């Protein structure tokens, strides 16, 4: 077992089965208290919105989209990723986390891709391959930056929370689905709003993105169920090779943080799934304004739910 110094009290906490050496590839930060993680959570949210939105647009058929919608979506992705990258680059280690150079580098990719999409938006229908390429590259960069920031949140978890050997890949997988959910949700309500002015745009793009949103929400719920079941399965030391007392703390801490769990699962998942189904019904009858209004509420619920999930990573050391 290794020991690390607690930043809160003059005591040490044992961390079993976790390599905390400087060369360990899973250590992306150093424990510096709550403020660092809170800012890392915000960076994760903003990179998730930009990267997920560009990734969702990469699946669209640009010939069917109004170019003004493409430009607005690109501007939103550019603003969120650019503001976050400038903040991470301009301040001196602003989130009190080490090894963030590659996160800044990954954050530049969606900035450049979104800016390029802004300029070619009027010709996006004529240049669908170039537009899709920019969205795909920018989406990958944003997803990578969001995953790195989420790992920083995990590395800066509360003192005494053990570092489980399979936690980092689980954090990355959960964050990828989270970014796709946030990005698809944001792109959906922006598209719904575009129908107020783009009267010639057909209902097909909104139908496609509403179906995509439903599938992404379902996948995010499936990831949460899988994560909880894996934590439960790991409670058998013979099966998982982890000390049972450490694994039990995941479920125990979830019970202690029941209010955040309720916010995360009830508001951020169950309610969002209901809203996604309602949006699909509205789009089926071509009620675009009703669908857009529902998406406004659903986006707020999704943002709050994913932030609650980031907080649970800090409190439990495990993605939910």
N, C-alpha and C positions, 0 to 999 in steps of 0.2 A: 504494500500500500504506500501511496505517496501522500505527502501533506502539503497543503498550501496555507499561506497566511490569510486570515480573514481581514478585509478592510474595515470591518465594523468593530471588532473586539480583538483584544490581544489573546487570541486562541487559535488553534489549528483544527482543521476538519480533515478526516481521512477520506481519500478518494481511492477506491479500489478498482483494479482492472482498467485503469485509464492512464495512458501515457501523457504526462504533463510536461515533458521535456520541450525545450524551444524548437526542436526539429520535428515535433509531432505535427503531421499534416492537418489534424482536426482542430488544432488550437489556433483560433483566428483572433483572439483578443486576450486582454488581461483584465482581471477583476478590479474595477475602479469605482464601484458603487452604482446607484440606481440611475443617475442622470445619463451616463453613457448608453445604457440599454434603452432608455426612453427615446433618445435621439436616434439610435440604431433602428428602433421600431418604426419611427416616422420615415427614415430613409428606406426601409423595407417596403412600407406602404406606397411611397411615391414611385419607387422603381418598379413595383409590382403593377401599378396602374399603367405606367408608360410602356413597359415591356409586354404586359398582357394585352394591352390595346393594340399594339403593333402586331403582335402574334395573331390576334383575332382578325385584324384587317388582312393579314396575309392569306387567309382562307376565303376572302371575298372575291366577287367578280366585279372588277372596277368598272366595266362597261355598264353595269346596272346601277352604279352609285352616282349621285350628284357630286360634282367635283368640289363644290363648296363644303359638303360634309367631309370629304376626304381632307380638305385643307384644315377645317376646324379640328378634326380628330388628330391630325398631325401636329397642329399647334398645341393642343393639350398635352400630347405625348412629349413634345419638345419642351414645354414649360416645366412639367413635372421632373423630367430627367435632368434638364439643364440646371434648374434651381438646386436640386439635390447634389449634382456633381460639382457645381461651383462652391456650394457650402462645404462639401467634403474636401475640395482642393484648396480653397482659400484659407480655411481655418487651420490652426495648428492642432492636428489630432483631435478634432472637435468632439468626437464621441468617446474619447478616452479608450480607443481600441487600436491595437497594433495590426500590422499586416493588411491595411486597407488600400494599399496602392493598386492592387489588381482590381479591387471593387471600383475605384475611381476610373481605372482604364476601361473596365467593362461598361461603366456608366456613360462614357463618351460615345459609345457605339449608338445607343438609341438617340442621343442628341444629334449626331451627324445624320443618321438615317431619317429621323423625323424632319430635320431641317431640309434635307433633300426632297422629302415628300411634299413639304410645303410649296417648294418652288415648281415641282412638276405636277401638282394637283390639277391645274386646269387641263393638262393633257393626260391625266391618269387613265381615262377611258381608252385613249389611243395607244398608250404605253402600259398595258396591264402587267407585262412581265417585269419591267423596270420598277413599277410601283410595288408589285408583290415581292420583288427581291429586296427592296429597301425595307419593307415591313418585316420580312423574315429575318434579315440581319439585325435590324433594330430590336425586334422582339427577342432574339437570342441573347443579345447584349443586355437588355433590360432584365430578362429572367436570370441571367448569371449574376448581375449586380444585386438583384433582390435576394437571391439565394445566399450570396456572400454576406449581405447585411443580416439576414436571418441567422446565419451561423455565428455572427458576432453577438447577436442577442443570446444565443445558446451558450456561447463561451463566457458571457458576462452574467450568467444566471446567479441566483441567490447563493450566498456562501453556504456550504454544507450540502448542496445538491450534487449528487454524484454524476460523473460523466459516463453515461452508459456507452458501451462500445458500438452499438448500432444506432445511437441517437443521431449523429451527424447526417448519415444518408437519409434517415427518416425525415429530418428537418428539411433537407433539400427537396425531397419528393413532395412533402406537404406544401412547401413554399412555391414550387412550380405550379401545383394545382391552385393554390391561393392566388397567384399572379394571373393565371388564366381566368379565374372567376372574376377578379376585380377588373381586369382589362376588358373582358367580354361584357360585363355589366355596364361599364362606363361607355364603351362603344355603342351598346344597345340604346341607352337613353339619349346619346348624342344623335344616333340615327333616327330615333323616334322624333326628336325635336326637329330634325332636318325636314321632316314631312310637312311641317308648318309652312315652309317656303318653297321646297322643291316639289311642287304639285304634280310634276310630270314623272316623278320617280315611282316605279311600280312597287307593289307590296312584297315582291319576292325577296329583296335583301333583308327586310325586317323579319320575314318568315324564317329565313336561314339563320339569322343571328339569334332569334328567339329559341330555335331548336338547339343551337350550339350552347346557349346559356343554360338550358335545362339539363343537357348532358354534362356540362361542366359542374353545375351545382350537385348533380347526382354523384359525379366522380369525387367531388370534395367531401360529401357526406360518407361515401364509401371509404375514403382515406381515413377519416376520423374513426369510423367503426373498426377498420383494420388496425389502426394505431392502438386503440384501447384493447382489442383482442390480443395484440402482440404483447402489450404490457402484462395482460393477465396470463398469457401462455408462458412468459418469461418468469413467472412466479415459481415455476418448477426449476430449481437449480440444475437438475440433471439434464433437463431439456435445453436450457439456454446457456448454461455455463456462467451465469451471473449470480452473485450472492443474493439469496432470496430476500434478505432484509433491505437490500438496496432497491430491488425491483418493486417490492411491496410499497415503497415510499411513493411511487408514481400514483397508484390508485389511492393511497392514503392522502396525498397532497391534493389530488383532485377532489376528494371529499371535503377537505378543509377549505378549498377554494370553490365551493359549490356555487356561489353567486356568479363568479366569473364564468364557470362552466355553463351555468344556465344562460348567461348572456351570450356565450360563444355558440352553444348548440341551439338554443331556442330562438334567439334573434338572428344570429349570423348564419344559421343553416336551415332550420325547419321553416322559419318565416320566409327566408329567401327562396326556398324551394316552392312554397305555396305561391309566392309572388310570380315566380318563373312560370308556373303552370297557368296562373291567371293571365299573364302576358300572352302565352300561347293561345289561350282561348280568345282574347281580344284581337289578336292578329288574324286568327282564323275567320273572324267576321269583319275584318278590315277596319276595326276601331283603333286607329293609330293613336289618336289623342288619349284614349283611355289607357292604352298600353304604355304610352310615354309617362303618364302620371304615375302608374304603378311602378315603372322602372325608377322614377325619381326616389320613391320611398325605399324600394328594394336596394338601391345603391347605398343609401345611408346605412341600412341594416347590414349590408355586406361589409362596408368599411369598418363599422363598429365591431362586427363579429371577428374579422381577421385581426384587428388590433387586440381584441380579447385573446385570440389564439396566441399572439406574440407574447402577451403577458403571461399566459400559462406556460410557455416555454421557459420563461425566466423563473417561474415559481416551481415548476415540476421537472425541468430539464428534459422534457419530452413533448413532441408536437401533438397537439390536439386540434 
